[in-house]
Amino acid sequence: MMDMTPADKAAMRDFWEVYDAHRAEISAKLREMLAQHAELGPLLQSMTPEQAAQQEQLSRGLQRKAVVE
């Protein structure tokens, strides 16, 4: 794992706070764009709303862990 200075860690926390505050709109735009993708579009469309919500929750946790923990 990369060694980070306290300033680096603070910057990553700042990034996460801004990203997470806008996560819903970023995710919505990304889903909109991916829906047009030849391979990923059908995959996304095949997911139930419950599956999509579970995937979103899992992804958020993994991203948070990677960025701030």
NUZADO-713616 format. One line per 5 residues: their letters; for each residue x, y negated, z negated of N, C-alpha, C, O, CB. Coordinates in Angstrom, 1 decimal, padded with zeros to 4 digits. Atoms other than C-alpha are relative to their C-alpha. Glycine has a CB too. Layout:
N
a = X,Y,Z,X,Y,Z,X,Y,Z,X,Y,Z,X,Y,Z  ...
REM end
This chain:
69
mmdmt = 000.8,001.2,000.0,000.0,000.0,000.0,000.9,-001.2,000.0,002.0,-001.3,-000.6,-000.9,000.0,-001.2  -000.8,001.2,-000.2,001.2,-003.5,000.8,000.0,-000.8,-001.4,-001.0,-000.9,-002.0,-000.7,-000.9,001.1  -000.1,000.8,001.2,002.5,-005.6,-002.1,-000.5,-001.4,000.4,-000.1,-002.0,001.4,001.4,-000.1,-000.5  000.6,001.3,-000.3,000.5,-008.8,-002.3,000.3,-000.9,-001.2,000.3,-000.5,-002.4,-001.5,000.1,000.2  -000.2,001.0,001.0,001.3,-012.0,-004.2,-001.3,-000.3,-000.7,-002.3,-000.1,-000.1,000.8,-001.2,000.5
padka = 001.2,000.4,000.6,-001.2,-013.4,-006.6,-000.8,-001.0,000.9,-002.0,-001.0,001.0,000.3,-000.8,-001.3  000.7,000.9,-000.9,-001.9,-016.1,-004.0,-000.7,000.8,001.2,-001.7,000.4,001.6,001.1,-001.0,000.6  000.6,-000.9,-001.0,-002.5,-013.4,-001.4,-001.3,000.6,-000.5,-002.3,000.6,000.3,001.0,001.1,000.5  001.2,-000.7,000.6,-004.9,-011.6,-003.7,-001.2,-001.0,-000.1,-002.3,-000.7,000.2,000.3,000.6,-001.3  001.1,001.0,000.2,-006.8,-014.9,-004.4,-000.6,-000.3,001.4,-001.8,-000.5,001.5,000.6,-001.2,-000.6
amrdf = 000.5,000.3,-001.4,-007.0,-015.6,-000.6,-000.9,001.1,000.5,-001.9,000.8,001.1,001.2,-000.2,000.9  000.8,-001.1,-000.4,-008.4,-012.1,000.0,-001.4,-000.1,-000.8,-002.4,000.2,-000.2,000.7,001.3,-000.3  001.2,000.1,000.8,-011.0,-012.6,-002.8,-000.9,-001.2,000.6,-002.1,-001.0,000.7,000.3,-000.3,-001.5  000.7,001.1,-000.7,-011.9,-016.0,-001.2,-000.7,000.4,001.3,-001.8,000.1,001.6,000.9,-001.2,000.2  000.5,-000.5,-001.3,-012.3,-014.4,002.2,-001.2,000.9,-000.3,-002.3,000.7,000.4,001.1,000.8,000.7
wevyd = 001.1,-001.0,000.3,-014.5,-011.6,000.7,-001.3,-000.8,-000.4,-002.4,-000.5,000.0,000.4,001.0,-001.1  001.2,000.7,000.5,-016.8,-014.1,-001.1,-000.7,-000.7,001.2,-001.9,-000.7,001.2,000.5,-001.0,-001.0  000.6,000.6,-001.2,-017.4,-016.0,002.2,-000.6,001.0,000.9,-001.7,000.9,001.3,001.1,-000.9,000.7  000.5,-001.1,-000.9,-017.7,-012.9,004.3,-001.3,000.6,-000.6,-002.3,000.8,000.1,001.0,001.1,000.2  001.2,-000.7,000.6,-020.1,-011.2,001.8,-001.2,-000.9,-000.1,-002.3,-000.4,000.1,000.4,000.5,-001.4
ahrae = 001.1,000.9,000.1,-022.2,-014.3,001.5,-000.7,-000.1,001.4,-001.9,-000.4,001.4,000.4,-001.4,-000.4  000.6,000.1,-001.4,-022.8,-014.2,005.3,-000.1,001.4,000.6,-000.4,001.5,001.8,000.9,-000.9,000.9  000.0,-001.4,-000.5,-022.7,-010.4,005.7,-001.2,000.3,000.7,-001.1,001.0,001.8,000.2,000.9,-001.2  001.2,-000.4,-000.7,-026.3,-010.0,006.6,-000.1,-000.6,001.4,-000.5,000.1,002.4,-001.3,-000.5,-000.8  000.0,000.5,-001.3,-026.1,-012.4,009.5,001.1,000.5,000.9,000.9,000.7,002.1,000.0,-001.6,000.0
isakl = -001.0,-000.5,-000.8,-022.8,-011.1,010.7,-000.4,001.5,000.4,-000.2,001.8,001.6,001.4,000.1,-000.9  000.4,-001.4,-000.3,-024.1,-007.5,010.5,-001.1,000.0,001.1,-001.1,000.8,002.0,-000.5,000.7,-001.2  001.1,000.1,-000.9,-027.3,-008.5,012.4,000.5,-000.3,001.4,000.1,000.3,002.4,-001.0,-001.0,-000.4  -000.6,000.4,-001.3,-025.3,-010.1,015.2,000.8,001.2,000.6,000.8,001.4,001.8,000.9,-001.3,-000.1  -000.8,-001.2,-000.5,-022.9,-007.1,015.4,-000.9,001.1,000.5,-000.6,001.7,001.5,000.9,000.5,-001.2
remla = 000.9,-001.0,-000.5,-025.8,-004.7,015.6,-000.6,-000.4,001.4,-000.8,000.5,002.2,-001.1,000.2,-001.0  000.5,000.5,-001.3,-027.3,-006.8,018.4,001.0,000.2,001.1,000.6,000.7,002.2,-000.4,-001.5,-000.1  -001.0,-000.2,-001.0,-024.1,-006.7,020.3,000.3,001.5,000.3,000.4,001.9,001.4,001.4,-000.7,-000.4  -000.3,-001.4,-000.2,-023.5,-003.0,019.7,-001.2,000.7,000.7,-001.0,001.7,001.3,000.3,000.7,-001.3  001.1,-000.6,-000.7,-027.0,-002.2,020.9,000.1,000.0,001.5,-000.5,000.8,002.2,-001.3,-000.7,-000.4
qhael = -000.3,000.1,-001.5,-025.8,-003.2,024.4,001.1,000.9,000.5,001.3,001.1,001.7,000.3,-001.5,000.3  -001.1,-000.9,-000.4,-022.9,-000.8,024.3,-000.5,001.3,000.5,-001.5,001.9,-000.1,000.9,000.2,-001.3  000.5,-001.2,-000.6,-023.3,002.2,026.5,000.0,001.2,-000.9,-000.9,002.0,-000.8,000.9,000.3,001.2  -000.1,-001.2,000.9,-022.2,004.8,023.9,-000.5,-000.3,-001.4,-001.2,000.6,-002.0,001.4,000.4,-000.1  000.4,000.2,001.4,-022.8,003.1,020.6,-001.5,-000.5,-000.1,-002.1,-000.2,-001.2,000.8,-001.1,-000.6
gpllq = 001.4,000.4,000.0,-026.2,001.6,021.5,-001.0,001.2,-000.3,-001.8,001.1,-001.2,-000.4,-000.6,001.3  000.9,-001.1,000.3,-028.0,005.0,021.7,000.2,000.6,-001.4,-000.7,001.1,-002.0,000.2,001.1,001.0  -000.3,-000.5,001.3,-026.3,006.1,018.5,-000.7,-000.8,-001.1,-001.3,-000.3,-002.0,001.6,000.0,-000.3  000.6,000.9,000.9,-027.5,003.1,016.6,-001.5,000.2,000.1,-002.2,000.2,-001.0,000.4,-001.5,000.2  001.4,-000.1,-000.2,-031.0,003.5,018.0,-000.5,001.3,-000.5,-001.7,001.5,-000.9,-000.4,-000.1,001.5
smtpe = 000.4,-001.3,000.5,-031.1,007.1,016.9,-000.1,000.1,-001.6,-000.6,001.0,-002.1,001.0,001.1,000.5  000.0,000.0,001.5,-030.6,006.2,013.2,-001.3,-000.5,-000.5,-001.9,-001.5,000.0,001.2,-000.9,-000.5  001.2,000.5,000.6,-033.6,005.8,011.0,000.4,-001.3,-000.8,001.6,-001.5,-001.1,-000.6,001.1,-001.0  -000.3,001.2,000.8,-033.8,002.5,009.0,000.7,000.4,-001.3,001.6,-000.3,-001.8,-001.3,-000.8,-000.3  -000.6,-000.5,001.2,-032.9,004.5,005.9,001.5,000.4,000.2,002.3,000.1,-000.6,-000.8,001.2,-000.6
qaaqq = -001.4,-000.3,-000.3,-029.8,005.9,007.5,000.9,-001.2,000.3,002.0,-001.3,-000.2,000.1,000.9,001.3  -000.7,001.2,-000.2,-028.8,002.5,008.7,000.3,-000.7,-001.3,001.4,-001.3,-001.4,-000.8,-000.9,001.0  -000.2,000.7,001.3,-029.2,001.0,005.2,001.0,000.8,-000.8,001.9,000.1,-001.4,-001.3,000.0,-000.7  -001.0,-000.7,000.7,-027.2,003.8,003.7,001.4,-000.2,000.6,002.4,-000.4,-000.2,-000.3,001.5,000.1  -001.3,000.3,-000.7,-024.4,003.3,006.3,000.5,-001.4,-000.4,001.7,-001.6,-000.6,-000.1,000.2,001.5
eqlsr = -000.4,001.4,000.4,-024.4,-000.4,005.6,000.5,-000.1,-001.4,001.5,-000.8,-001.7,-001.3,-001.0,000.2  -000.5,000.1,001.4,-024.1,000.1,001.9,001.3,000.7,-000.2,002.2,000.2,-000.9,-001.1,000.7,-000.9  -001.3,-000.7,000.1,-021.3,002.6,002.3,001.1,-000.8,000.6,002.2,-001.0,000.0,-000.1,001.4,000.7  -001.0,000.9,-000.7,-019.5,000.3,004.7,000.4,-001.2,-000.9,001.6,-001.5,-001.0,-000.5,-000.5,001.4  -000.3,001.2,000.8,-019.8,-002.7,002.4,000.9,000.4,-001.2,001.9,-000.3,-001.5,-001.3,-000.5,-000.6
glqrk = -000.9,-000.4,001.1,-018.3,-000.7,-000.5,001.4,000.3,000.4,002.4,-000.1,-000.3,-000.6,001.3,-000.6  -001.3,-000.3,-000.5,-015.4,000.5,001.6,000.8,-001.2,000.3,001.9,-001.4,000.1,-000.1,001.0,001.2  -000.7,001.2,-000.3,-014.7,-002.9,002.9,000.4,-000.8,-001.2,001.5,-001.3,-001.3,-001.0,-000.9,000.9  -000.3,000.7,001.2,-014.9,-004.5,-000.5,001.3,000.6,-000.7,002.2,-000.1,-001.1,-001.2,000.0,-001.0  -001.1,-000.7,000.6,-012.5,-001.9,-001.9,001.3,-000.3,000.8,002.4,-000.5,000.1,-000.2,001.5,000.0
avve = -001.2,000.3,-000.8,-010.0,-002.5,001.0,000.4,-001.4,-000.2,001.6,-001.7,-000.1,-000.3,000.3,001.4  -000.4,001.5,000.1,-010.1,-006.3,000.6,000.3,-000.5,-001.3,001.3,-001.2,-001.5,-001.2,-000.8,000.6  -000.1,000.6,001.3,-010.4,-007.0,-003.1,000.5,000.9,-001.1,000.8,000.4,-002.2,-001.2,-000.7,-000.4  -000.4,-000.9,001.1,-009.5,-003.9,-005.1,001.4,000.6,000.2,001.8,001.3,-000.6,-001.0,001.1,-000.1
REM end
